[in-house]
């Protein structure tokens, strides 16, 4: 369920599904080899995965595709033969592939596992404790979580720079106050899923005491939320993913979740447990890469795809090379 990109991601998902065939209860049944000529940089010295055959997967939105490519390229540089099954539609298919061993790993969000896969309704406020709780419970499902990143792709509300100055809203509590004092200004653009989720509009409104009139809630495709909020019409506020590259590109301002309503969605490698037993060196390979990921980095990488139109594979490889993690040729 976390998180939908724009047109590129949908096109990528269609292409990937056409290539890989069909989804089953065990995930995808085929994929495409990762044929890049890459070698170790600061990670992967000695190619500790030489001879290994590994499969990486991801969900279909931009950030996930980039992260899946990053994992695959690291494995490739470390000597593994890698099958690319990124861009699976929806969370369940990719997760099922890792859980059953159809895929060896992916980058996943702690909040997604805690709420969607493990069935909890109340998030753990501390991000590290959230990761620990997910890691503990998911081990029983044959899934091993490696060290997390500070990259937190949680939900957020944004407002244009102009309207933020006009209404003085810097926090979600400010939005709630505005909704009570000036309902005509309390308009919001949301995806359909956000509108119905308890960790979305309904729960947020209840937590903060927001009063959005029914006619002021505008449901639309995810990518349109960004542009419409930037225009300030038909909505003043927009519900978005906090690491999306269109936030800085459109000069949108994230409003502080001052009462800590939204769950933590920190990203971390989610690996099949049997794979980790066979190749424990994976943890050391991915640790410095995961540590280098944060919200600003994610926004920049996502923008290269969603704003500049670059290919996620190229974006992932360029970043890894620029950081010195891998080398080409």
Beta strands, then each sheet from edge to edge (+ up, - down):
strand 1: 23-24
strand 2: 27-28
strand 3: 32-33
strand 4: 38-40
strand 5: 53-59
strand 6: 81-88
strand 7: 105-109
strand 8: 143-152
strand 9: 155-160
strand 10: 188-190
strand 11: 217-219
strand 12: 237-241
strand 13: 252-254
strand 14: 266-272
strand 15: 326-328
sheet 1: 1+ 2-
sheet 2: 3+ 6- 5-
sheet 3: 4+ 15-
sheet 4: 7+ 14- 8+
sheet 5: 11+ 10+ 12+ 9- 13+
end
